[in-house]
């Protein structure tokens, strides 16, 4: 059983920054890819950023240039840093880990961008 525990969400003012973390319950090197998704009310879940075992990253167009995903294998943790937040970034953010053809999800952490 894989557990992914997210933290770092909350209320952020427009223009602010946040950093989300996701701690995995097992060796992160077992996952071929880890990523962050988000789901806003009434919308489908979408990929925000991902990082594979080789460290190659991908970003959604909506966050390119103001986001960074990085991992520390020794801590089994992956982080997502977002800058220049706007109300459009308000969503529940989910950590995802892929092992072979299986996807694992965290419970989600709410991020609200509002003044």
Biopython code that builds the backbone (N, CA, C, O; Angstrom):
import numpy as np
from Bio.PDB.StructureBuilder import StructureBuilder

atoms = [
    (1, "UNK", "N", (0.841, -1.186, 0.000)),
    (1, "UNK", "CA", (0.000, 0.000, 0.000)),
    (1, "UNK", "C", (0.884, 1.246, 0.000)),
    (1, "UNK", "O", (1.849, 1.345, 0.758)),
    (2, "UNK", "N", (0.533, 2.183, -0.859)),
    (2, "UNK", "CA", (1.289, 3.422, -0.978)),
    (2, "UNK", "C", (0.463, 4.547, -0.382)),
    (2, "UNK", "O", (-0.723, 4.687, -0.680)),
    (3, "UNK", "N", (1.089, 5.336, 0.451)),
    (3, "UNK", "CA", (0.439, 6.528, 0.982)),
    (3, "UNK", "C", (1.216, 7.758, 0.556)),
    (3, "UNK", "O", (2.445, 7.794, 0.613)),
    (4, "UNK", "N", (0.475, 8.759, 0.131)),
    (4, "UNK", "CA", (1.035, 10.046, -0.240)),
    (4, "UNK", "C", (0.384, 11.098, 0.649)),
    (4, "UNK", "O", (-0.839, 11.233, 0.665)),
    (5, "UNK", "N", (1.191, 11.830, 1.377)),
    (5, "UNK", "CA", (0.659, 12.804, 2.319)),
    (5, "UNK", "C", (1.090, 14.201, 1.887)),
    (5, "UNK", "O", (2.276, 14.532, 1.877)),
    (6, "UNK", "N", (0.093, 15.011, 1.529)),
    (6, "UNK", "CA", (0.370, 16.381, 1.087)),
    (6, "UNK", "C", (0.288, 17.348, 2.257)),
    (6, "UNK", "O", (-0.412, 17.114, 3.242)),
    (7, "UNK", "N", (1.023, 18.434, 2.115)),
    (7, "UNK", "CA", (0.910, 19.527, 3.084)),
    (7, "UNK", "C", (1.313, 20.823, 2.399)),
    (7, "UNK", "O", (1.939, 20.813, 1.339)),
    (8, "UNK", "N", (0.945, 21.936, 3.020)),
    (8, "UNK", "CA", (1.363, 23.226, 2.512)),
    (8, "UNK", "C", (0.269, 24.072, 1.902)),
    (8, "UNK", "O", (0.524, 25.209, 1.504)),
    (9, "UNK", "N", (-0.943, 23.551, 1.817)),
    (9, "UNK", "CA", (-2.031, 24.343, 1.264)),
    (9, "UNK", "C", (-2.529, 25.381, 2.247)),
    (9, "UNK", "O", (-2.055, 25.473, 3.379)),
    (10, "UNK", "N", (-3.490, 26.157, 1.792)),
    (10, "UNK", "CA", (-4.070, 27.173, 2.660)),
    (10, "UNK", "C", (-4.523, 28.373, 1.866)),
    (10, "UNK", "O", (-4.711, 28.304, 0.652)),
    (11, "UNK", "N", (-4.695, 29.473, 2.567)),
    (11, "UNK", "CA", (-5.143, 30.724, 1.966)),
    (11, "UNK", "C", (-3.927, 31.575, 1.618)),
    (11, "UNK", "O", (-3.056, 31.812, 2.455)),
    (12, "UNK", "N", (-3.885, 32.025, 0.377)),
    (12, "UNK", "CA", (-2.769, 32.827, -0.100)),
    (12, "UNK", "C", (-3.324, 34.061, -0.801)),
    (12, "UNK", "O", (-4.340, 33.977, -1.491)),
    (13, "UNK", "N", (-2.676, 35.188, -0.630)),
    (13, "UNK", "CA", (-3.105, 36.401, -1.307)),
    (13, "UNK", "C", (-2.662, 36.395, -2.755)),
    (13, "UNK", "O", (-1.631, 35.810, -3.087)),
    (14, "UNK", "N", (-3.424, 37.033, -3.617)),
    (14, "UNK", "CA", (-3.005, 37.144, -5.024)),
    (14, "UNK", "C", (-1.604, 37.738, -5.123)),
    (14, "UNK", "O", (-1.249, 38.686, -4.422)),
    (15, "UNK", "N", (-0.826, 37.144, -6.018)),
    (15, "UNK", "CA", (0.553, 37.573, -6.169)),
    (15, "UNK", "C", (1.523, 36.865, -5.255)),
    (15, "UNK", "O", (2.738, 37.007, -5.394)),
    (16, "UNK", "N", (0.992, 36.107, -4.327)),
    (16, "UNK", "CA", (1.831, 35.408, -3.372)),
    (16, "UNK", "C", (2.378, 34.099, -3.916)),
    (16, "UNK", "O", (2.180, 33.753, -5.081)),
    (17, "UNK", "N", (3.065, 33.385, -3.046)),
    (17, "UNK", "CA", (3.683, 32.113, -3.411)),
    (17, "UNK", "C", (3.288, 31.044, -2.409)),
    (17, "UNK", "O", (2.846, 31.334, -1.297)),
    (18, "UNK", "N", (3.457, 29.810, -2.830)),
    (18, "UNK", "CA", (3.254, 28.714, -1.902)),
    (18, "UNK", "C", (4.136, 27.548, -2.308)),
    (18, "UNK", "O", (4.608, 27.457, -3.442)),
    (19, "UNK", "N", (4.343, 26.665, -1.353)),
    (19, "UNK", "CA", (5.107, 25.457, -1.633)),
    (19, "UNK", "C", (4.365, 24.289, -1.014)),
    (19, "UNK", "O", (4.112, 24.254, 0.190)),
    (20, "UNK", "N", (4.028, 23.348, -1.853)),
    (20, "UNK", "CA", (3.355, 22.138, -1.417)),
    (20, "UNK", "C", (4.372, 21.007, -1.338)),
    (20, "UNK", "O", (5.305, 20.940, -2.138)),
    (21, "UNK", "N", (4.183, 20.129, -0.376)),
    (21, "UNK", "CA", (5.053, 18.972, -0.275)),
    (21, "UNK", "C", (4.220, 17.700, -0.263)),
    (21, "UNK", "O", (3.067, 17.691, 0.168)),
    (22, "UNK", "N", (4.826, 16.642, -0.741)),
    (22, "UNK", "CA", (4.171, 15.337, -0.793)),
    (22, "UNK", "C", (5.184, 14.300, -0.325)),
    (22, "UNK", "O", (6.222, 14.097, -0.955)),
    (23, "UNK", "N", (4.868, 13.656, 0.778)),
    (23, "UNK", "CA", (5.741, 12.632, 1.332)),
    (23, "UNK", "C", (5.188, 11.254, 1.008)),
    (23, "UNK", "O", (4.026, 10.958, 1.287)),
    (24, "UNK", "N", (6.020, 10.425, 0.424)),
    (24, "UNK", "CA", (5.602, 9.074, 0.055)),
    (24, "UNK", "C", (5.985, 8.086, 1.159)),
    (24, "UNK", "O", (6.973, 8.265, 1.870)),
    (25, "UNK", "N", (5.170, 7.045, 1.274)),
    (25, "UNK", "CA", (5.384, 6.065, 2.338)),
    (25, "UNK", "C", (6.390, 4.983, 1.950)),
    (25, "UNK", "O", (6.705, 4.099, 2.747)),
    (26, "UNK", "N", (6.882, 5.064, 0.729)),
    (26, "UNK", "CA", (7.873, 4.095, 0.305)),
    (26, "UNK", "C", (8.940, 4.765, -0.540)),
    (26, "UNK", "O", (8.821, 5.945, -0.869)),
    (27, "UNK", "N", (9.956, 4.043, -0.886)),
    (27, "UNK", "CA", (11.061, 4.580, -1.661)),
    (27, "UNK", "C", (10.556, 5.193, -2.963)),
    (27, "UNK", "O", (9.928, 4.515, -3.777)),
    (28, "UNK", "N", (10.838, 6.488, -3.151)),
    (28, "UNK", "CA", (10.331, 7.187, -4.309)),
    (28, "UNK", "C", (10.943, 6.679, -5.608)),
    (28, "UNK", "O", (10.393, 6.911, -6.685)),
    (29, "UNK", "N", (12.059, 5.997, -5.516)),
    (29, "UNK", "CA", (12.694, 5.463, -6.710)),
    (29, "UNK", "C", (11.884, 4.315, -7.310)),
    (29, "UNK", "O", (12.164, 3.864, -8.420)),
    (30, "UNK", "N", (10.879, 3.846, -6.568)),
    (30, "UNK", "CA", (9.984, 2.817, -7.099)),
    (30, "UNK", "C", (8.971, 3.395, -8.072)),
    (30, "UNK", "O", (8.325, 2.653, -8.811)),
    (31, "UNK", "N", (8.827, 4.719, -8.077)),
    (31, "UNK", "CA", (7.846, 5.361, -8.933)),
    (31, "UNK", "C", (8.512, 5.885, -10.197)),
    (31, "UNK", "O", (9.546, 6.549, -10.121)),
    (32, "UNK", "N", (7.944, 5.602, -11.334)),
    (32, "UNK", "CA", (8.544, 6.103, -12.556)),
    (32, "UNK", "C", (8.232, 7.578, -12.782)),
    (32, "UNK", "O", (8.933, 8.262, -13.527)),
    (33, "UNK", "N", (7.186, 8.057, -12.139)),
    (33, "UNK", "CA", (6.856, 9.473, -12.249)),
    (33, "UNK", "C", (6.060, 9.928, -11.038)),
    (33, "UNK", "O", (5.247, 9.182, -10.491)),
    (34, "UNK", "N", (6.309, 11.166, -10.631)),
    (34, "UNK", "CA", (5.487, 11.782, -9.597)),
    (34, "UNK", "C", (5.024, 13.134, -10.096)),
    (34, "UNK", "O", (5.701, 13.779, -10.897)),
    (35, "UNK", "N", (3.877, 13.557, -9.622)),
    (35, "UNK", "CA", (3.362, 14.819, -10.118)),
    (35, "UNK", "C", (2.333, 15.447, -9.208)),
    (35, "UNK", "O", (1.931, 14.883, -8.190)),
    (36, "UNK", "N", (1.924, 16.626, -9.607)),
    (36, "UNK", "CA", (0.872, 17.370, -8.928)),
    (36, "UNK", "C", (-0.246, 17.648, -9.909)),
    (36, "UNK", "O", (-0.011, 18.096, -11.032)),
    (37, "UNK", "N", (-1.459, 17.378, -9.475)),
    (37, "UNK", "CA", (-2.659, 17.699, -10.226)),
    (37, "UNK", "C", (-3.505, 18.652, -9.382)),
    (37, "UNK", "O", (-3.296, 18.789, -8.176)),
    (38, "UNK", "N", (-4.436, 19.289, -10.022)),
    (38, "UNK", "CA", (-5.367, 20.132, -9.287)),
    (38, "UNK", "C", (-6.756, 20.034, -9.889)),
    (38, "UNK", "O", (-6.931, 19.748, -11.073)),
    (39, "UNK", "N", (-7.734, 20.281, -9.036)),
    (39, "UNK", "CA", (-9.118, 20.249, -9.474)),
    (39, "UNK", "C", (-9.860, 21.408, -8.847)),
    (39, "UNK", "O", (-9.987, 21.505, -7.626)),
    (40, "UNK", "N", (-10.344, 22.280, -9.703)),
    (40, "UNK", "CA", (-11.141, 23.413, -9.251)),
    (40, "UNK", "C", (-12.619, 23.018, -9.268)),
    (40, "UNK", "O", (-12.999, 22.089, -9.981)),
    (41, "UNK", "N", (-13.444, 23.703, -8.501)),
    (41, "UNK", "CA", (-14.877, 23.368, -8.472)),
    (41, "UNK", "C", (-15.498, 23.385, -9.858)),
    (41, "UNK", "O", (-15.359, 24.359, -10.598)),
    (42, "UNK", "N", (-16.177, 22.309, -10.203)),
    (42, "UNK", "CA", (-16.856, 22.240, -11.485)),
    (42, "UNK", "C", (-15.953, 21.946, -12.669)),
    (42, "UNK", "O", (-16.401, 21.953, -13.816)),
    (43, "UNK", "N", (-14.677, 21.685, -12.393)),
    (43, "UNK", "CA", (-13.739, 21.421, -13.484)),
    (43, "UNK", "C", (-13.094, 20.046, -13.316)),
    (43, "UNK", "O", (-13.118, 19.455, -12.236)),
    (44, "UNK", "N", (-12.530, 19.566, -14.391)),
    (44, "UNK", "CA", (-11.842, 18.281, -14.348)),
    (44, "UNK", "C", (-10.465, 18.432, -13.697)),
    (44, "UNK", "O", (-9.873, 19.511, -13.682)),
    (45, "UNK", "N", (-9.987, 17.325, -13.167)),
    (45, "UNK", "CA", (-8.648, 17.323, -12.604)),
    (45, "UNK", "C", (-7.632, 17.500, -13.739)),
    (45, "UNK", "O", (-7.749, 16.878, -14.794)),
    (46, "UNK", "N", (-6.646, 18.351, -13.505)),
    (46, "UNK", "CA", (-5.663, 18.619, -14.543)),
    (46, "UNK", "C", (-4.253, 18.510, -13.981)),
    (46, "UNK", "O", (-4.008, 18.752, -12.799)),
    (47, "UNK", "N", (-3.340, 18.138, -14.865)),
    (47, "UNK", "CA", (-1.939, 18.051, -14.474)),
    (47, "UNK", "C", (-1.367, 19.456, -14.302)),
    (47, "UNK", "O", (-1.577, 20.329, -15.144)),
    (48, "UNK", "N", (-0.648, 19.660, -13.211)),
    (48, "UNK", "CA", (0.045, 20.928, -12.992)),
    (48, "UNK", "C", (1.513, 20.776, -13.361)),
    (48, "UNK", "O", (2.059, 21.575, -14.122)),
    (49, "UNK", "N", (2.140, 19.750, -12.817)),
    (49, "UNK", "CA", (3.566, 19.516, -13.078)),
    (49, "UNK", "C", (3.894, 18.078, -12.727)),
    (49, "UNK", "O", (3.231, 17.454, -11.899)),
    (50, "UNK", "N", (4.938, 17.560, -13.378)),
    (50, "UNK", "CA", (5.378, 16.207, -13.073)),
    (50, "UNK", "C", (6.889, 16.125, -13.210)),
    (50, "UNK", "O", (7.523, 16.953, -13.864)),
    (51, "UNK", "N", (7.442, 15.107, -12.578)),
    (51, "UNK", "CA", (8.877, 14.856, -12.656)),
    (51, "UNK", "C", (9.086, 13.351, -12.709)),
    (51, "UNK", "O", (8.526, 12.609, -11.902)),
    (52, "UNK", "N", (9.892, 12.906, -13.662)),
    (52, "UNK", "CA", (10.073, 11.470, -13.777)),
    (52, "UNK", "C", (11.338, 11.016, -13.035)),
    (52, "UNK", "O", (12.031, 11.804, -12.392)),
    (53, "UNK", "N", (11.596, 9.744, -13.150)),
    (53, "UNK", "CA", (12.703, 9.160, -12.392)),
    (53, "UNK", "C", (14.046, 9.780, -12.791)),
    (53, "UNK", "O", (14.979, 9.854, -11.991)),
    (54, "UNK", "N", (14.117, 10.218, -14.041)),
    (54, "UNK", "CA", (15.355, 10.832, -14.514)),
    (54, "UNK", "C", (15.457, 12.313, -14.217)),
    (54, "UNK", "O", (16.443, 12.964, -14.564)),
    (55, "UNK", "N", (14.418, 12.842, -13.566)),
    (55, "UNK", "CA", (14.430, 14.257, -13.233)),
    (55, "UNK", "C", (13.869, 15.175, -14.306)),
    (55, "UNK", "O", (13.924, 16.398, -14.173)),
    (56, "UNK", "N", (13.324, 14.584, -15.376)),
    (56, "UNK", "CA", (12.735, 15.401, -16.430)),
    (56, "UNK", "C", (11.374, 15.918, -15.955)),
    (56, "UNK", "O", (10.549, 15.165, -15.438)),
    (57, "UNK", "N", (11.167, 17.204, -16.144)),
    (57, "UNK", "CA", (9.939, 17.836, -15.644)),
    (57, "UNK", "C", (9.037, 18.279, -16.785)),
    (57, "UNK", "O", (9.499, 18.578, -17.886)),
    (58, "UNK", "N", (7.754, 18.314, -16.499)),
    (58, "UNK", "CA", (6.771, 18.882, -17.414)),
    (58, "UNK", "C", (5.860, 19.798, -16.610)),
    (58, "UNK", "O", (5.613, 19.572, -15.425)),
    (59, "UNK", "N", (5.363, 20.843, -17.283)),
    (59, "UNK", "CA", (4.496, 21.815, -16.632)),
    (59, "UNK", "C", (3.311, 22.136, -17.524)),
    (59, "UNK", "O", (3.419, 22.160, -18.750)),
    (60, "UNK", "N", (2.191, 22.380, -16.887)),
    (60, "UNK", "CA", (1.044, 22.882, -17.618)),
    (60, "UNK", "C", (1.353, 24.293, -18.117)),
    (60, "UNK", "O", (2.103, 25.035, -17.484)),
    (61, "UNK", "N", (0.775, 24.648, -19.241)),
    (61, "UNK", "CA", (1.018, 25.987, -19.792)),
    (61, "UNK", "C", (0.619, 27.077, -18.807)),
    (61, "UNK", "O", (1.223, 28.149, -18.777)),
    (62, "UNK", "N", (-0.395, 26.799, -18.007)),
    (62, "UNK", "CA", (-0.917, 27.803, -17.086)),
    (62, "UNK", "C", (0.046, 28.132, -15.949)),
    (62, "UNK", "O", (-0.113, 29.157, -15.286)),
    (63, "UNK", "N", (1.037, 27.282, -15.715)),
    (63, "UNK", "CA", (1.964, 27.530, -14.609)),
    (63, "UNK", "C", (3.412, 27.650, -15.073)),
    (63, "UNK", "O", (4.305, 27.887, -14.258)),
    (64, "UNK", "N", (3.650, 27.490, -16.355)),
    (64, "UNK", "CA", (5.021, 27.588, -16.863)),
    (64, "UNK", "C", (5.622, 28.948, -16.546)),
    (64, "UNK", "O", (4.971, 29.983, -16.688)),
    (65, "UNK", "N", (6.862, 28.924, -16.120)),
    (65, "UNK", "CA", (7.555, 30.163, -15.827)),
    (65, "UNK", "C", (7.344, 30.679, -14.412)),
    (65, "UNK", "O", (8.025, 31.610, -13.984)),
    (66, "UNK", "N", (6.412, 30.088, -13.688)),
    (66, "UNK", "CA", (6.177, 30.538, -12.325)),
    (66, "UNK", "C", (6.031, 29.357, -11.358)),
    (66, "UNK", "O", (5.497, 29.491, -10.257)),
    (67, "UNK", "N", (6.515, 28.215, -11.801)),
    (67, "UNK", "CA", (6.396, 27.033, -10.958)),
    (67, "UNK", "C", (7.661, 26.192, -11.043)),
    (67, "UNK", "O", (8.444, 26.289, -11.988)),
    (68, "UNK", "N", (7.828, 25.371, -10.025)),
    (68, "UNK", "CA", (8.972, 24.474, -9.995)),
    (68, "UNK", "C", (8.578, 23.214, -9.240)),
    (68, "UNK", "O", (8.060, 23.275, -8.125)),
    (69, "UNK", "N", (8.832, 22.081, -9.864)),
    (69, "UNK", "CA", (8.632, 20.807, -9.179)),
    (69, "UNK", "C", (10.010, 20.189, -8.963)),
    (69, "UNK", "O", (10.838, 20.167, -9.874)),
    (70, "UNK", "N", (10.247, 19.697, -7.775)),
    (70, "UNK", "CA", (11.531, 19.083, -7.489)),
    (70, "UNK", "C", (11.346, 17.997, -6.436)),
    (70, "UNK", "O", (10.350, 17.961, -5.713)),
    (71, "UNK", "N", (12.332, 17.120, -6.374)),
    (71, "UNK", "CA", (12.205, 15.953, -5.504)),
    (71, "UNK", "C", (13.494, 15.726, -4.744)),
    (71, "UNK", "O", (14.578, 16.105, -5.189)),
    (72, "UNK", "N", (13.356, 15.110, -3.604)),
    (72, "UNK", "CA", (14.509, 14.681, -2.816)),
    (72, "UNK", "C", (14.296, 13.199, -2.527)),
    (72, "UNK", "O", (13.499, 12.833, -1.663)),
    (73, "UNK", "N", (15.006, 12.363, -3.249)),
    (73, "UNK", "CA", (14.792, 10.925, -3.103)),
    (73, "UNK", "C", (15.172, 10.425, -1.714)),
    (73, "UNK", "O", (14.605, 9.447, -1.228)),
    (74, "UNK", "N", (16.116, 11.083, -1.082)),
    (74, "UNK", "CA", (16.532, 10.639, 0.250)),
    (74, "UNK", "C", (15.444, 10.878, 1.291)),
    (74, "UNK", "O", (15.427, 10.243, 2.346)),
    (75, "UNK", "N", (14.531, 11.809, 0.976)),
    (75, "UNK", "CA", (13.427, 12.110, 1.891)),
    (75, "UNK", "C", (12.101, 11.573, 1.374)),
    (75, "UNK", "O", (11.062, 11.747, 2.012)),
    (76, "UNK", "N", (12.137, 10.921, 0.220)),
    (76, "UNK", "CA", (10.888, 10.416, -0.399)),
    (76, "UNK", "C", (9.833, 11.513, -0.494)),
    (76, "UNK", "O", (8.656, 11.290, -0.214)),
    (77, "UNK", "N", (10.271, 12.681, -0.886)),
    (77, "UNK", "CA", (9.386, 13.840, -0.924)),
    (77, "UNK", "C", (9.538, 14.584, -2.236)),
    (77, "UNK", "O", (10.635, 14.721, -2.776)),
    (78, "UNK", "N", (8.398, 15.065, -2.738)),
    (78, "UNK", "CA", (8.388, 15.916, -3.922)),
    (78, "UNK", "C", (7.669, 17.214, -3.549)),
    (78, "UNK", "O", (6.688, 17.208, -2.806)),
    (79, "UNK", "N", (8.175, 18.309, -4.077)),
    (79, "UNK", "CA", (7.609, 19.620, -3.779)),
    (79, "UNK", "C", (7.101, 20.298, -5.053)),
    (79, "UNK", "O", (7.575, 20.035, -6.157)),
    (80, "UNK", "N", (6.131, 21.169, -4.860)),
    (80, "UNK", "CA", (5.674, 22.039, -5.937)),
    (80, "UNK", "C", (5.694, 23.462, -5.409)),
    (80, "UNK", "O", (5.045, 23.780, -4.413)),
    (81, "UNK", "N", (6.441, 24.303, -6.083)),
    (81, "UNK", "CA", (6.505, 25.716, -5.723)),
    (81, "UNK", "C", (5.791, 26.520, -6.802)),
    (81, "UNK", "O", (6.048, 26.348, -7.993)),
    (82, "UNK", "N", (4.902, 27.390, -6.372)),
    (82, "UNK", "CA", (4.151, 28.235, -7.302)),
    (82, "UNK", "C", (4.300, 29.690, -6.913)),
    (82, "UNK", "O", (4.149, 30.045, -5.744)),
    (83, "UNK", "N", (4.596, 30.529, -7.883)),
    (83, "UNK", "CA", (4.692, 31.975, -7.670)),
    (83, "UNK", "C", (3.556, 32.686, -8.397)),
    (83, "UNK", "O", (2.819, 32.092, -9.184)),
    (84, "UNK", "N", (3.444, 33.966, -8.108)),
    (84, "UNK", "CA", (2.479, 34.838, -8.801)),
    (84, "UNK", "C", (1.085, 34.219, -8.836)),
    (84, "UNK", "O", (0.453, 34.136, -9.888)),
    (85, "UNK", "N", (0.629, 33.794, -7.689)),
    (85, "UNK", "CA", (-0.667, 33.115, -7.623)),
    (85, "UNK", "C", (-1.807, 34.075, -7.933)),
    (85, "UNK", "O", (-1.762, 35.261, -7.604)),
    (86, "UNK", "N", (-2.821, 33.528, -8.573)),
    (86, "UNK", "CA", (-4.028, 34.278, -8.883)),
    (86, "UNK", "C", (-5.233, 33.447, -8.449)),
    (86, "UNK", "O", (-5.092, 32.258, -8.167)),
    (87, "UNK", "N", (-6.413, 34.060, -8.393)),
    (87, "UNK", "CA", (-7.601, 33.289, -8.018)),
    (87, "UNK", "C", (-7.831, 32.063, -8.911)),
    (87, "UNK", "O", (-8.459, 31.093, -8.486)),
    (88, "UNK", "N", (-7.324, 32.109, -10.141)),
    (88, "UNK", "CA", (-7.476, 30.963, -11.049)),
    (88, "UNK", "C", (-6.681, 29.742, -10.586)),
    (88, "UNK", "O", (-6.894, 28.638, -11.086)),
    (89, "UNK", "N", (-5.780, 29.934, -9.646)),
    (89, "UNK", "CA", (-5.015, 28.812, -9.100)),
    (89, "UNK", "C", (-5.740, 28.133, -7.938)),
    (89, "UNK", "O", (-5.269, 27.124, -7.414)),
    (90, "UNK", "N", (-6.864, 28.679, -7.545)),
    (90, "UNK", "CA", (-7.634, 28.084, -6.461)),
    (90, "UNK", "C", (-8.139, 26.712, -6.870)),
    (90, "UNK", "O", (-8.804, 26.562, -7.895)),
    (91, "UNK", "N", (-7.819, 25.717, -6.064)),
    (91, "UNK", "CA", (-8.194, 24.343, -6.378)),
    (91, "UNK", "C", (-7.740, 23.432, -5.239)),
    (91, "UNK", "O", (-7.027, 23.847, -4.326)),
    (92, "UNK", "N", (-8.171, 22.197, -5.325)),
    (92, "UNK", "CA", (-7.597, 21.162, -4.472)),
    (92, "UNK", "C", (-6.425, 20.560, -5.244)),
    (92, "UNK", "O", (-6.573, 20.147, -6.394)),
    (93, "UNK", "N", (-5.278, 20.517, -4.607)),
    (93, "UNK", "CA", (-4.078, 20.009, -5.256)),
    (93, "UNK", "C", (-3.802, 18.592, -4.752)),
    (93, "UNK", "O", (-3.807, 18.327, -3.550)),
    (94, "UNK", "N", (-3.562, 17.699, -5.701)),
    (94, "UNK", "CA", (-3.354, 16.293, -5.386)),
    (94, "UNK", "C", (-1.962, 15.852, -5.819)),
    (94, "UNK", "O", (-1.488, 16.190, -6.904)),
    (95, "UNK", "N", (-1.337, 15.104, -4.958)),
    (95, "UNK", "CA", (-0.075, 14.466, -5.311)),
    (95, "UNK", "C", (-0.377, 13.145, -6.010)),
    (95, "UNK", "O", (-1.315, 12.437, -5.646)),
    (96, "UNK", "N", (0.414, 12.831, -6.999)),
    (96, "UNK", "CA", (0.228, 11.599, -7.769)),
    (96, "UNK", "C", (1.562, 10.881, -7.911)),
    (96, "UNK", "O", (2.607, 11.504, -8.095)),
    (97, "UNK", "N", (1.505, 9.573, -7.823)),
    (97, "UNK", "CA", (2.696, 8.753, -8.053)),
    (97, "UNK", "C", (2.315, 7.598, -8.967)),
    (97, "UNK", "O", (1.284, 6.954, -8.776)),
    (98, "UNK", "N", (3.147, 7.347, -9.947)),
    (98, "UNK", "CA", (2.899, 6.265, -10.888)),
    (98, "UNK", "C", (3.939, 5.172, -10.702)),
    (98, "UNK", "O", (5.144, 5.423, -10.702)),
    (99, "UNK", "N", (3.439, 3.951, -10.543)),
    (99, "UNK", "CA", (4.300, 2.783, -10.451)),
    (99, "UNK", "C", (3.795, 1.775, -11.468)),
    (99, "UNK", "O", (2.712, 1.211, -11.316)),
    (100, "UNK", "N", (4.580, 1.557, -12.494)),
    (100, "UNK", "CA", (4.146, 0.726, -13.614)),
    (100, "UNK", "C", (2.868, 1.360, -14.171)),
    (100, "UNK", "O", (2.890, 2.503, -14.626)),
    (101, "UNK", "N", (1.751, 0.618, -14.135)),
    (101, "UNK", "CA", (0.498, 1.149, -14.672)),
    (101, "UNK", "C", (-0.478, 1.569, -13.582)),
    (101, "UNK", "O", (-1.660, 1.794, -13.844)),
    (102, "UNK", "N", (0.021, 1.671, -12.377)),
    (102, "UNK", "CA", (-0.844, 2.011, -11.257)),
    (102, "UNK", "C", (-0.605, 3.444, -10.809)),
    (102, "UNK", "O", (0.534, 3.885, -10.654)),
    (103, "UNK", "N", (-1.696, 4.155, -10.607)),
    (103, "UNK", "CA", (-1.636, 5.522, -10.104)),
    (103, "UNK", "C", (-2.042, 5.543, -8.637)),
    (103, "UNK", "O", (-3.017, 4.906, -8.238)),
    (104, "UNK", "N", (-1.293, 6.272, -7.856)),
    (104, "UNK", "CA", (-1.614, 6.485, -6.455)),
    (104, "UNK", "C", (-1.844, 7.974, -6.238)),
    (104, "UNK", "O", (-1.208, 8.827, -6.857)),
    (105, "UNK", "N", (-2.788, 8.254, -5.327)),
    (105, "UNK", "CA", (-3.171, 9.648, -5.090)),
    (105, "UNK", "C", (-3.134, 9.977, -3.607)),
    (105, "UNK", "O", (-3.428, 9.142, -2.751)),
    (106, "UNK", "N", (-2.764, 11.219, -3.335)),
    (106, "UNK", "CA", (-2.906, 11.726, -1.991)),
    (106, "UNK", "C", (-4.334, 12.171, -1.753)),
    (106, "UNK", "O", (-5.178, 12.115, -2.648)),
    (107, "UNK", "N", (-4.589, 12.610, -0.543)),
    (107, "UNK", "CA", (-5.957, 13.000, -0.179)),
    (107, "UNK", "C", (-6.308, 14.400, -0.672)),
    (107, "UNK", "O", (-7.479, 14.779, -0.675)),
    (108, "UNK", "N", (-5.322, 15.156, -1.081)),
    (108, "UNK", "CA", (-5.551, 16.502, -1.592)),
    (108, "UNK", "C", (-5.375, 17.567, -0.522)),
    (108, "UNK", "O", (-5.623, 17.334, 0.661)),
    (109, "UNK", "N", (-4.945, 18.728, -0.961)),
    (109, "UNK", "CA", (-4.809, 19.863, -0.061)),
    (109, "UNK", "C", (-5.395, 21.098, -0.748)),
    (109, "UNK", "O", (-5.097, 21.376, -1.910)),
    (110, "UNK", "N", (-6.222, 21.821, -0.022)),
    (110, "UNK", "CA", (-6.912, 22.974, -0.591)),
    (110, "UNK", "C", (-5.984, 24.182, -0.662)),
    (110, "UNK", "O", (-5.309, 24.529, 0.306)),
    (111, "UNK", "N", (-5.970, 24.803, -1.821)),
    (111, "UNK", "CA", (-5.274, 26.078, -2.008)),
    (111, "UNK", "C", (-6.311, 27.100, -2.448)),
    (111, "UNK", "O", (-6.994, 26.914, -3.455)),
    (112, "UNK", "N", (-6.420, 28.168, -1.695)),
    (112, "UNK", "CA", (-7.350, 29.241, -2.014)),
    (112, "UNK", "C", (-6.575, 30.535, -2.165)),
    (112, "UNK", "O", (-5.854, 30.955, -1.260)),
    (113, "UNK", "N", (-6.732, 31.156, -3.313)),
    (113, "UNK", "CA", (-6.053, 32.422, -3.576)),
    (113, "UNK", "C", (-7.103, 33.529, -3.548)),
    (113, "UNK", "O", (-7.964, 33.617, -4.423)),
    (114, "UNK", "N", (-7.009, 34.353, -2.543)),
    (114, "UNK", "CA", (-8.019, 35.389, -2.350)),
    (114, "UNK", "C", (-7.459, 36.478, -1.447)),
    (114, "UNK", "O", (-6.619, 36.232, -0.582)),
    (115, "UNK", "N", (-7.950, 37.682, -1.678)),
    (115, "UNK", "CA", (-7.569, 38.793, -0.811)),
    (115, "UNK", "C", (-8.585, 38.966, 0.311)),
    (115, "UNK", "O", (-8.434, 39.856, 1.147)),
]
sb = StructureBuilder()
sb.init_structure("model")
sb.init_model(0)
sb.init_chain("A")
sb.init_seg("    ")
for serial, (resi, resn, name, xyz) in enumerate(atoms, 1):
    if name == "N":
        sb.init_residue(resn, " ", resi, " ")
    sb.init_atom(name, np.array(xyz, "f"), 0.0, 1.0, " ", f" {name:<3s}", serial, name[0])
structure = sb.get_structure()
